[in-house]
Amino acid sequence: MKPLAKSALPPKVRRSLTKLGQDLRTARLRRNVTVASLAERAGVSPGTILRLEQGNPGVGMGTLALALWLLGLNDRMMTLADEGQDEIGSALEVEQRRRRARPRTSP
């Protein structure tokens, strides 16, 4: 599979990935965990951890999830796309229900 190029992503997505990587790096450093140690525990190369911390979109979601778990941040990942916090989706769902609930007019 061809790696995802950063240029193919919208700027806002690139910024989000960069911030996520920076936040992971900060969490790792606060815990006094080396790149090598985190990589070993995650079963990946140190280069993969560095790419993750740089916000590289080609790093797998499983690696991200495992790194978050190893750093004790897994609970935060559980809320990323939480349906209870999806205000736009909830509003669209309510609107769709309203459209379906309209009575049919008799001829």
Secondary structure, DSSP 8 states (H G I E B T S, - for coil): -----GGGS-HHHHHHHHHHHHHHHHHHHHTT--HHHHHHHHTS-HHHHHHHHTT-TTS-HHHHHHHHHHTT-HHHHTTTT-GGG-HHHHHHHHHHHHHHHS-----
